[in-house]
Amino acid sequence: MSTPSATAPSTQHAPVPPGGAPSRLGSFGPVGLVLAGGISVQFGGALAVTLMPRAGALGVVALRLLAAAVVLLLVCRPRLRGHSRTDWGTVVVFGITMGAMNGLFYEAVARIPLGPAVTLEVLGPLALSVLASRRAVNAVWAGLALAGVFLLGGGGFSDLDPTGVAFALGAGAMWAAYIVFSARTGRRFPQADGLALAMAVAALLFLPLGIAEAGTRLLDPTTLALGSAVAVLSSVLPYTLELLALRRLPASTFAILMSLEPAIAATAGFLILGQALSVTEAAAITLVIAASIGAVRTQVGRGKVRAQTPEA
């Protein structure tokens, strides 16, 4: 797991080197982190769907969060002293948001297919991108991504289970909140300490729910092994990568990058769950990718202009 050193500055944007041009990491590093996290989380989500018959939706969430919390706490060994009430408040809310996002999403994919669930969920980050951005062009990229999202859903979701749709939309709202509090946590805690503590909060909240639904099935060795794999793919890797990315990438650009999630989910669904892509779905993926590339190019270009502008 790649984390900055303890002395690294916890800033949202990467520092500009003496030459004036932004560093390669500052321009493209955060984008690569987000994309890697997206691939990991969607393939983990596809694996989780195969685990649900064994442990149920809440059981899978409990296993995922608990295993991820144990791994992160052992690796990060976060310091518990020296934090303000605001720091602790931020990490607790981050943990609650994380747990709610996971719980709502897995309840959704227990009722509707993975692709439409992620398509609906990504509406949360898209809404955040429009609200958080101060540039009109980002609204254009968000609109293009939104068109792709609805196209990926076949132009409508009337044939889907209404409860599943509601859960997916709720997960999208929590995803938007996750973006905000992940950035705040990353600025207040060194390395991935805040993430480890927030994951522990989320695990403690969902463990009773998982036990109530799955009971002793959670102790089955195969279930534990699959749950641990889901935890690494869907929690440990992506949340760490996204937390590090949000230290250098504005929330608006990060949110539009999340538009790639339906495309990644569709690919994971095809490779793991045997869900084939239609021509319409392929066209939707193209729109979503175009919107994400446009958002990234806009942000990188903006960073270069800032770096070349002399101080007043």
KEVEX-862212 format. One line per field, with one value per residue (C-alpha): chain; residue number from 0; x, y, z; residue in one letter. Coordinates in steps of 0.25 Angstrom, whole numbers, padded with zeros to 4 digits. Layout:
N
mido: c(A;...)
bado: c(NUM;...)
x: c(X;...)
y: c(Y;...)
z: c(Z;...)
tortor: c(a;...)
//
This chain:
312
mido: c(A;A;A;A;A;A;A;A;A;A;A;A;A;A;A;A;A;A;A;A;A;A;A;A;A;A;A;A;A;A;A;A;A;A;A;A;A;A;A;A;A;A;A;A;A;A;A;A;A;A;A;A;A;A;A;A;A;A;A;A;A;A;A;A;A;A;A;A;A;A;A;A;A;A;A;A;A;A;A;A;A;A;A;A;A;A;A;A;A;A;A;A;A;A;A;A;A;A;A;A;A;A;A;A;A;A;A;A;A;A;A;A;A;A;A;A;A;A;A;A;A;A;A;A;A;A;A;A;A;A;A;A;A;A;A;A;A;A;A;A;A;A;A;A;A;A;A;A;A;A;A;A;A;A;A;A;A;A;A;A;A;A;A;A;A;A;A;A;A;A;A;A;A;A;A;A;A;A;A;A;A;A;A;A;A;A;A;A;A;A;A;A;A;A;A;A;A;A;A;A;A;A;A;A;A;A;A;A;A;A;A;A;A;A;A;A;A;A;A;A;A;A;A;A;A;A;A;A;A;A;A;A;A;A;A;A;A;A;A;A;A;A;A;A;A;A;A;A;A;A;A;A;A;A;A;A;A;A;A;A;A;A;A;A;A;A;A;A;A;A;A;A;A;A;A;A;A;A;A;A;A;A;A;A;A;A;A;A;A;A;A;A;A;A;A;A;A;A;A;A;A;A;A;A;A;A;A;A;A;A;A;A)
bado: c(0;1;2;3;4;5;6;7;8;9;10;11;12;13;14;15;16;17;18;19;20;21;22;23;24;25;26;27;28;29;30;31;32;33;34;35;36;37;38;39;40;41;42;43;44;45;46;47;48;49;50;51;52;53;54;55;56;57;58;59;60;61;62;63;64;65;66;67;68;69;70;71;72;73;74;75;76;77;78;79;80;81;82;83;84;85;86;87;88;89;90;91;92;93;94;95;96;97;98;99;100;101;102;103;104;105;106;107;108;109;110;111;112;113;114;115;116;117;118;119;120;121;122;123;124;125;126;127;128;129;130;131;132;133;134;135;136;137;138;139;140;141;142;143;144;145;146;147;148;149;150;151;152;153;154;155;156;157;158;159;160;161;162;163;164;165;166;167;168;169;170;171;172;173;174;175;176;177;178;179;180;181;182;183;184;185;186;187;188;189;190;191;192;193;194;195;196;197;198;199;200;201;202;203;204;205;206;207;208;209;210;211;212;213;214;215;216;217;218;219;220;221;222;223;224;225;226;227;228;229;230;231;232;233;234;235;236;237;238;239;240;241;242;243;244;245;246;247;248;249;250;251;252;253;254;255;256;257;258;259;260;261;262;263;264;265;266;267;268;269;270;271;272;273;274;275;276;277;278;279;280;281;282;283;284;285;286;287;288;289;290;291;292;293;294;295;296;297;298;299;300;301;302;303;304;305;306;307;308;309;310;311)
x: c(0000;0006;0005;0012;0023;0019;0025;0018;0009;-0006;-0010;-0021;-0013;0001;0013;0019;0033;0043;0043;0029;0022;0013;0020;0015;0010;0002;-0004;-0006;-0003;-0016;-0024;-0017;-0020;-0035;-0035;-0028;-0037;-0049;-0045;-0042;-0055;-0064;-0057;-0059;-0073;-0075;-0069;-0078;-0090;-0086;-0084;-0098;-0105;-0095;-0096;-0107;-0105;-0103;-0094;-0085;-0084;-0080;-0070;-0064;-0063;-0058;-0047;-0043;-0043;-0034;-0024;-0023;-0022;-0010;-0003;-0005;-0005;-0012;-0008;-0020;-0015;-0013;-0025;-0036;-0051;-0053;-0043;-0050;-0064;-0059;-0054;-0067;-0076;-0067;-0068;-0083;-0084;-0075;-0083;-0097;-0091;-0087;-0100;-0109;-0101;-0101;-0116;-0117;-0109;-0117;-0129;-0125;-0113;-0099;-0098;-0111;-0108;-0095;-0101;-0112;-0101;-0092;-0103;-0098;-0084;-0089;-0098;-0087;-0078;-0088;-0090;-0076;-0070;-0068;-0066;-0077;-0069;-0070;-0085;-0084;-0075;-0085;-0096;-0089;-0086;-0101;-0106;-0097;-0102;-0116;-0112;-0105;-0118;-0126;-0132;-0140;-0141;-0156;-0154;-0145;-0149;-0153;-0147;-0134;-0134;-0137;-0125;-0116;-0120;-0118;-0104;-0101;-0104;-0095;-0084;-0085;-0083;-0072;-0064;-0066;-0062;-0051;-0044;-0046;-0041;-0029;-0025;-0026;-0019;-0006;-0004;-0016;-0019;-0032;-0037;-0033;-0040;-0053;-0053;-0053;-0065;-0072;-0069;-0074;-0087;-0090;-0085;-0098;-0106;-0098;-0099;-0114;-0115;-0105;-0102;-0092;-0091;-0081;-0071;-0071;-0056;-0060;-0069;-0058;-0048;-0057;-0061;-0046;-0044;-0056;-0050;-0037;-0042;-0054;-0049;-0035;-0029;-0039;-0042;-0027;-0024;-0036;-0032;-0018;-0024;-0033;-0021;-0017;-0030;-0042;-0055;-0062;-0052;-0051;-0067;-0067;-0056;-0066;-0074;-0065;-0071;-0082;-0073;-0063;-0075;-0081;-0067;-0066;-0080;-0077;-0064;-0068;-0084;-0085;-0093;-0091;-0091;-0101;-0098;-0105;-0097;-0084;-0089;-0092;-0078;-0072;-0080;-0076;-0061;-0061;-0067;-0057;-0045;-0051;-0051;-0037;-0032;-0039;-0033;-0019;-0020;-0025;-0013;-0003;-0009;-0008;0007;0010;0004;0014;0010;0005)
y: c(0000;0013;0024;0038;0039;0044;0058;0059;0072;0068;0078;0077;0081;0076;0086;0093;0090;0101;0101;0106;0094;0085;0072;0060;0054;0066;0066;0051;0044;0046;0043;0029;0027;0029;0020;0009;0010;0010;-0003;-0010;-0006;-0010;-0024;-0025;-0022;-0033;-0043;-0038;-0042;-0056;-0056;-0051;-0065;-0069;-0057;-0048;-0033;-0028;-0040;-0037;-0022;-0026;-0036;-0026;-0014;-0023;-0029;-0016;-0009;-0020;-0019;-0004;-0003;-0013;-0006;0008;0007;0021;0030;0032;0044;0058;0060;0071;0069;0074;0063;0052;0058;0058;0043;0038;0045;0039;0025;0026;0031;0020;0009;0015;0016;0001;-0004;0004;-0001;-0016;-0015;-0009;-0020;-0031;-0026;-0020;-0023;-0018;-0009;-0001;0000;0007;0015;0021;0022;0030;0041;0046;0049;0055;0065;0068;0072;0082;0088;0088;0094;0108;0107;0105;0095;0085;0086;0082;0070;0066;0067;0058;0048;0049;0046;0034;0029;0029;0023;0012;0010;0008;0022;0018;0009;0006;-0009;-0009;-0012;0001;-0002;-0006;0007;0015;0008;0011;0026;0026;0020;0031;0042;0035;0034;0049;0051;0041;0049;0062;0055;0047;0060;0066;0054;0053;0067;0065;0052;0047;0036;0027;0028;0035;0024;0013;0020;0023;0008;0003;0012;0007;-0008;-0006;0000;-0011;-0023;-0025;-0024;-0034;-0044;-0042;-0045;-0056;-0062;-0073;-0073;-0062;-0072;-0081;-0082;-0080;-0068;-0062;-0064;-0058;-0047;-0043;-0043;-0033;-0025;-0023;-0020;-0012;-0005;-0005;-0002;0008;0016;0018;0022;0031;0038;0040;0046;0055;0062;0067;0067;0076;0070;0074;0067;0055;0054;0054;0043;0035;0035;0024;0014;0009;0006;-0002;-0008;-0013;-0019;-0026;-0031;-0037;-0043;-0049;-0050;-0052;-0040;-0036;-0022;-0017;-0007;0004;0001;0002;0016;0020;0016;0024;0036;0034;0032;0045;0053;0048;0051;0065;0068;0063;0071;0083;0082;0079;0091;0100;0095;0099;0113;0115;0110;0120;0132;0140;0144;0159)
z: c(0000;-0004;0006;0007;0018;0031;0028;0015;0014;0015;0004;-0006;-0018;-0021;-0019;-0031;-0033;-0034;-0049;-0050;-0056;-0048;-0045;-0052;-0039;-0037;-0051;-0054;-0041;-0034;-0046;-0047;-0032;-0035;-0047;-0040;-0028;-0037;-0044;-0030;-0024;-0036;-0037;-0022;-0024;-0034;-0025;-0014;-0022;-0023;-0008;-0004;-0005;0006;0016;0011;0007;0022;0025;0013;0017;0032;0027;0017;0027;0038;0030;0024;0038;0043;0032;0032;0047;0047;0035;0039;0054;0055;0067;0076;0084;0079;0071;0073;0075;0061;0056;0063;0059;0044;0045;0052;0042;0031;0037;0038;0023;0019;0026;0020;0006;0007;0013;0004;-0009;-0005;-0002;-0016;-0023;-0015;-0023;-0036;-0046;-0043;-0055;-0053;-0038;-0040;-0051;-0041;-0030;-0038;-0039;-0025;-0029;-0042;-0034;-0025;-0037;-0042;-0028;-0024;-0037;-0040;-0055;-0065;-0074;-0063;-0063;-0078;-0075;-0064;-0073;-0083;-0073;-0068;-0082;-0082;-0069;-0073;-0086;-0079;-0071;-0084;-0084;-0071;-0059;-0059;-0060;-0048;-0033;-0027;-0014;-0021;-0028;-0015;-0008;-0020;-0020;-0005;-0007;-0017;-0007;0003;-0008;-0010;0005;0005;-0005;0004;0017;0011;0007;0020;0027;0018;0022;0037;0039;0033;0023;0024;0039;0038;0028;0037;0049;0040;0035;0050;0053;0041;0044;0059;0053;0044;0051;0059;0047;0039;0051;0052;0037;0035;0049;0049;0034;0035;0042;0030;0025;0010;0014;0022;0011;0000;0010;0013;-0002;-0004;0007;0000;-0013;-0009;0003;0007;-0007;-0013;-0001;0002;-0012;-0013;0001;-0005;-0018;-0011;-0004;-0018;-0026;-0025;-0021;-0034;-0043;-0034;-0034;-0050;-0050;-0042;-0055;-0060;-0049;-0058;-0069;-0060;-0053;-0066;-0070;-0056;-0058;-0072;-0067;-0053;-0054;-0069;-0072;-0087;-0092;-0102;-0113;-0105;-0092;-0100;-0106;-0091;-0087;-0098;-0093;-0079;-0082;-0091;-0080;-0070;-0080;-0082;-0067;-0065;-0077;-0072;-0058;-0063;-0072;-0060;-0052;-0063;-0064;-0049;-0049;-0060;-0054;-0046;-0032;-0031)
tortor: c(m;s;t;p;s;a;t;a;p;s;t;q;h;a;p;v;p;p;g;g;a;p;s;r;l;g;s;f;g;p;v;g;l;v;l;a;g;g;i;s;v;q;f;g;g;a;l;a;v;t;l;m;p;r;a;g;a;l;g;v;v;a;l;r;l;l;a;a;a;v;v;l;l;l;v;c;r;p;r;l;r;g;h;s;r;t;d;w;g;t;v;v;v;f;g;i;t;m;g;a;m;n;g;l;f;y;e;a;v;a;r;i;p;l;g;p;a;v;t;l;e;v;l;g;p;l;a;l;s;v;l;a;s;r;r;a;v;n;a;v;w;a;g;l;a;l;a;g;v;f;l;l;g;g;g;g;f;s;d;l;d;p;t;g;v;a;f;a;l;g;a;g;a;m;w;a;a;y;i;v;f;s;a;r;t;g;r;r;f;p;q;a;d;g;l;a;l;a;m;a;v;a;a;l;l;f;l;p;l;g;i;a;e;a;g;t;r;l;l;d;p;t;t;l;a;l;g;s;a;v;a;v;l;s;s;v;l;p;y;t;l;e;l;l;a;l;r;r;l;p;a;s;t;f;a;i;l;m;s;l;e;p;a;i;a;a;t;a;g;f;l;i;l;g;q;a;l;s;v;t;e;a;a;a;i;t;l;v;i;a;a;s;i;g;a;v;r;t;q;v;g;r;g;k;v;r;a;q;t;p;e;a)
//
